[in-house]
Amino acid sequence: MKRNARDCLCLALDRVDRDTILRLTDGLCRDVGCFKINAAFVQYGPELVRDMKARQVDVFLDLKFHDIPATVATHVAAATALGIDWLTVHAGGGRAMMQAAADAARRAAANGKRTRILAVTVLTSLDQQALNNELRVRGPLENHVVHLATVAQECGMDGIVCSANDLHALRDRFPPEFSMVTPGIAGLTTAAGSDQKRTADPVTAIRAGATMLVIGRAIIDAENPVATAGDIRRAIEPEC
């Protein structure tokens, strides 16, 4: 099914102040459908979410909850009451935690629209060596991502967050409505951040089956963010 390229783009607003967030939201909303915050929410609170939602965009609250099931359920209920569109939890929190998050989202539906909960699989800052040697998870990284995604779907998650590098092993295993959101996306001519190890360019990620691309510095640090976002949207449009 053909998708709107605008809805496939999410801007990560992780390192800018409140005024810049709202200015970028105003300037980029024609090309970008979703805007992601985390540290900004901690700093500026729910009022920032309300100001962003007033601009008729999707808001992605990337707080990556990871705690005991009851605590995560409480956090999810509080977050979804703001009317946000996307929220993250860590798949590593386990089956009971993800089920509690999904149940809380359904109970706390805001404005008639349920917040979609994404389970973070393996961070793009982690590679095979880190997974095996630091986290002591045995076996190929790809297998671990597939396992976490499978459990997430069984628990009622609306999708996952994963590296674009993992999509080839995932997309055919899950229905199209199971979202696959990919951070670590570079620009058309720029690299992703140096703290990201498993990255891809926008067109490659969409071709591999990404539902939504999370792009930050490649747009924010561009000489002309509006033009850059437009270029990326047009580049992925034939693939959506």
C-alpha positions in Angstrom: 0.0 0.0 0.0 1.3 3.4 -1.0 2.4 5.6 2.0 2.7 9.3 2.3 6.4 10.1 2.4 5.8 12.9 4.9 4.4 10.3 7.4 7.6 8.3 6.9 9.8 11.0 8.4 10.4 11.8 12.0 12.7 14.5 13.2 14.6 13.9 16.4 14.7 17.1 18.4 17.1 15.9 21.1 19.7 18.7 21.3 17.8 21.9 20.8 15.9 24.3 23.0 12.2 24.9 23.3 12.0 27.9 20.9 14.1 26.0 18.3 11.8 22.9 18.6 8.7 25.0 17.9 10.4 26.9 15.1 11.6 23.7 13.5 8.1 22.1 13.9 6.5 25.1 12.2 9.1 25.2 9.4 9.3 21.5 8.7 5.7 20.2 9.2 5.0 20.2 5.4 7.8 17.6 4.9 8.0 15.9 8.3 5.0 14.2 9.9 6.4 13.3 13.3 8.6 15.1 15.8 10.5 13.2 18.5 11.5 14.5 21.9 13.0 13.0 25.0 15.4 15.3 26.9 13.3 18.3 25.9 10.3 16.7 27.6 12.3 16.3 30.8 13.3 19.9 30.6 10.1 21.6 29.4 7.4 19.2 30.5 3.9 18.5 29.2 3.3 22.1 28.0 5.8 21.5 25.2 3.8 18.5 24.0 0.6 20.6 24.0 2.4 23.3 22.0 3.6 20.8 19.4 0.2 19.1 19.1 -1.4 22.5 18.4 0.7 22.5 15.2 -1.2 19.4 14.0 1.8 17.1 13.9 2.5 13.7 15.5 4.5 13.8 18.7 6.9 10.9 19.5 7.7 10.8 23.2 10.9 8.7 23.3 11.3 7.9 27.0 12.2 4.2 26.6 10.4 3.1 29.8 12.1 0.1 31.4 10.9 -0.9 34.9 8.7 -3.3 36.7 5.3 -3.8 35.0 3.2 -1.8 37.4 5.6 1.2 37.3 5.7 1.1 33.5 1.9 0.9 33.3 1.7 4.0 35.5 4.2 5.9 33.4 2.5 4.9 30.1 -0.9 6.0 31.4 0.5 9.4 32.4 2.2 9.9 29.0 -0.6 8.8 26.8 -3.0 11.1 28.6 -1.1 13.9 26.9 -2.4 12.8 23.6 1.0 11.8 22.2 1.1 9.6 19.1 4.1 7.4 19.8 5.8 6.2 23.0 8.7 3.8 23.6 9.5 1.1 26.1 12.5 -1.2 26.2 11.8 -4.8 24.9 14.5 -5.9 27.3 12.0 -5.2 30.1 10.3 -8.5 29.3 7.0 -9.9 28.4 5.0 -8.9 31.5 6.3 -5.3 31.3 5.4 -4.9 27.6 1.9 -6.4 28.2 1.4 -4.0 31.0 2.4 -1.1 28.7 0.1 -2.2 26.0 -2.8 -2.6 28.4 -2.2 0.8 30.0 -2.2 2.5 26.5 -5.5 1.0 25.7 -7.0 2.1 29.0 -5.7 5.6 28.8 -6.7 6.4 25.3 -6.7 10.2 24.9 -9.0 12.1 22.6 -10.3 9.0 21.1 -6.9 8.0 19.6 -4.7 5.4 21.3 -1.0 6.1 21.6 1.1 3.6 19.7 3.7 1.8 21.8 7.0 0.8 20.3 9.4 -1.7 21.8 13.1 -0.8 21.4 15.0 -3.9 20.4 18.8 -3.3 20.3 20.1 0.3 20.3 21.9 1.5 17.2 24.9 2.4 19.4 25.4 -1.3 20.1 27.1 -3.7 17.7 27.7 -7.5 17.7 30.8 -7.2 20.0 29.0 -5.0 22.6 26.0 -7.3 22.6 28.1 -10.4 23.2 30.9 -9.1 25.4 29.3 -6.3 27.4 25.7 -7.4 27.7 26.6 -11.1 27.6 23.8 -11.9 25.1 24.9 -15.0 23.1 24.4 -15.5 19.4 24.1 -13.2 16.4 22.7 -9.7 17.1 20.2 -10.2 14.2 18.7 -13.3 16.0 18.3 -11.3 19.2 16.5 -8.5 17.4 14.1 -11.0 15.7 13.4 -12.7 19.1 12.7 -9.4 20.8 10.5 -8.2 18.0 8.5 -11.5 18.1 7.9 -11.2 21.8 6.9 -7.5 21.4 4.3 -8.4 18.8 2.9 -11.2 21.0 2.6 -8.7 23.9 0.5 -6.2 21.9 3.2 -3.7 20.9 2.3 -1.6 17.8 5.8 -2.0 16.5 9.5 -1.9 17.2 12.5 0.4 17.0 15.4 -1.2 15.3 18.4 -0.5 13.1 17.8 -0.4 9.4 20.4 -3.1 9.1 18.0 -5.5 10.9 15.1 -4.9 8.6 16.0 -7.6 6.0 15.5 -10.2 8.8 12.3 -8.7 10.1 10.0 -7.3 7.5 8.7 -10.5 6.0 8.1 -12.0 9.5 5.5 -9.4 10.5 2.4 -7.9 9.0 2.6 -4.4 7.4 0.7 -2.8 10.2 3.4 -3.8 12.7 5.5 -0.6 12.6 9.3 -0.7 12.2 10.9 2.6 13.2 14.5 3.1 12.4 16.8 5.6 14.1 20.4 6.1 13.1 19.4 7.5 9.7 21.9 9.6 7.9 21.2 12.4 5.4 21.3 12.0 1.7 24.9 13.4 1.7 25.9 13.3 5.4 26.7 10.6 7.9 24.7 9.8 11.0 26.0 10.7 14.4 29.4 9.2 15.5 27.7 7.5 18.4 25.6 5.4 16.0 27.2 2.2 14.8 24.5 0.6 12.7 23.2 3.2 10.3 21.7 3.6 6.9 20.7 6.3 4.4 17.0 7.2 4.0 16.4 5.5 0.7 18.1 2.3 1.7 16.1 2.1 4.9 12.7 2.7 3.2 13.5 0.1 0.5 14.3 -2.4 3.3 10.9 -1.9 4.8 11.2 0.8 7.4 7.8 2.3 8.4 9.3 5.6 9.7 12.8 7.1 9.6 14.1 9.0 12.6 16.6 11.6 11.5 18.2 14.3 13.7 21.5 15.9 13.1 21.4 15.5 9.3 18.5 17.9 9.2 19.0 20.1 12.2 22.6 20.8 11.5 22.1 21.4 7.8 22.6 24.9 6.4 19.0 24.9 5.4 16.9 22.4 7.4 13.7 23.1 5.5 15.4 22.4 2.1 17.2 19.3 3.5 14.0 17.8 4.9 12.2 18.5 1.5 15.0 16.8 -0.4 14.8 13.7 1.9 11.0 13.5 1.5 11.2 13.7 -2.2 14.0 11.1 -2.4 12.1 8.5 -0.4 8.7 9.3 -2.0 9.1 6.8 -4.9 9.9 4.1 -2.4 7.0 4.7 0.0 
